[in-house]
Amino acid sequence: PIATSVKQVDEGLDVHTAPFPAAEHLTVSWKEREVEKVELIDIHRRQASFVMVEEGADNVRIDVRSIPSGLYFAKLTHRDGSIVIEPAMISR
């Protein structure tokens, strides 16, 4: 079966990926908790990109020009160990 929708893991957090779809850069933004790192994961759970987040930041911008088109997931790991996953699309 093919997934037709993706639900954010923690409904209480405000996490966004934009633009949707992204062609050159993907911005991942959040509110509330401190994020330690952001990973871009493909549908096969392979890491396509990894960014360590500066303390106090509320977003990261990821260069996706070298990443193949497709469905990905932005995996945000918070400093308290919690994880939030938000869908992201890359298309050219």
N, C-alpha and C positions, 0 to 999 in steps of 0.2 A: 504494500500500500504506500501511497504518497501522502506526506503530511500536507494539509491544506491551510493550517494555521499554527501559530506558535504562541504560547502563553508565557508571559514573564513569570519567573519562579516566585518572586516575592512581590505581591501586589501592593505592598505598602511603600515601595520605593519608586522614585520618579527617575527612570532611566530612559534615555532616548538615543537613537542612532539616526543620523541624517547626513546627506540626503538619502532617500530610499527610492530608487537604487543609487549607489555611489559609483562614480566613474574614475575620479582621480584621488579624492580624499574623503575619508569617512570621519565624521565627528561623533564621538561618544560622550554624552553629557549626563550628569547625575546631580541629585540634591540629597541632602541629609547626611549620609555616612561618608567617612573618609575612605577613598579607594586606594589600594596599594598597587594593583596592576590590572591591566586590561589585555586580554588575549583575544585574537580573532581566530575562531575555530571553524573548520569546514564541516560539512555534513558527515564526514568520515572520522571526525574527532581529531583531525590533524591540525596542528597549530600553523596558521598562515602568517600571523604577526603577533608581536609581544611588546608591550610598552609598560615600563615602570612609571608610576605616576608620582609627580612631585607632591609633597605634603601641602595640603590646603587647596589643591587644584580641584576644579569641578568639571573638567572635560579634558579629552585628549583628541588630537587630530592625527589620523593614521593615513599614510600615503599608501593607496591601494592600486597604484598604476601597474605594479608588477604582479599583482595577485589575479588569478584567472576569474572570469565572470562566474557567478553562482551564488547560492545561498550560504551564508555564514552566520555565526553567532558570536556576539561580543560577550565575553565572559569576564565580569568584573569581580575581582576578589577584594573584599573590604579588609581594612586593618584589623577588624574584630574576627576575621576568618569566614564571615558569611559570603555567599556567592550569589550573584544575580546574572541571569543570561537574557540577552535581548537580541532579537533577530536583526540581521543586516544583509543587504543585497548588493552585490557588485555586478554592474552591467556596462558594457560598452557598445 
